[in-house]
Amino acid sequence: MSMICSVLGITPAQIAAIRRTPALASYLATHADTAHMGPDGAPGLSSALGPIGPVFDLQKTWHILHYLFTGDVGPGAPPSDALIAGEELGEDLGYGPPRLHDVDPTRAFAAFLSLYNLQPRLDLAEMRRAGVYAVPRGAHIGEREEAALREDVAVSLEDLRDYVDAVAGKRNGLLIWLS
């Protein structure tokens, strides 16, 4: 089973509703794939939170990006550690509860991402030694596999940058969880 990071843009009204009823964070994280379809997809959710936008999934590249952003496999300093930090709300989903980022931390993360340059830091041997999830293990990774992983990470970064920038541009926040 893979450890996947999901990111969801949420409005200030949704942030307030989740803070009032923290169980909504877990419910949203476990039903987000159907919640954006409307009230028929996740009964009760739309009435509590209103329309839910699409979820952005980083798949397994999230931990590589987190390591590149922070230089560590664990928590770092804001805003670089946004993928594993934030206000924990709701139930543990197996890898911790969903984490909420208000409007200002989301804008700070978007600004960080806009300036971040991936290529100089992508050292697969170093990441393997550090225990970064999703970096292939083994004695040797071929050039083709390394190039494919670099491309996946670059695309994930670009897509994350675009998603978070759009959310921040609307003055919204983020709900992030691992599943």
Sequence and secondary structure as in RCSB ss.txt:
>XXXX:A:sequence
MSMICSVLGITPAQIAAIRRTPALASYLATHADTAHMGPDGAPGLSSALGPIGPVFDLQKTWHILHYLFTGDVGP
GAPPSDALIAGEELGEDLGYGPPRLHDVDPTRAFAAFLSLYNLQPRLDLAEMRRAGVYAVPRGAHIGEREEAALR
EDVAVSLEDLRDYVDAVAGKRNGLLIWLS
>XXXX:A:secstr
    EEEEEE HHHHHHHHHSTHHHHHHHHHHHHHTT TTTSTTHHHHH     EEEEETHHHHHHHHHHSSSS 
 STTTTTTT SEE S   SS   EEE HHHHHHHHHHHHH   GGG  HHHHHHHT TTS  SS   HHHHHHHH
HHHHHHHHHHHHHHHHHHHTT EEEEEE 
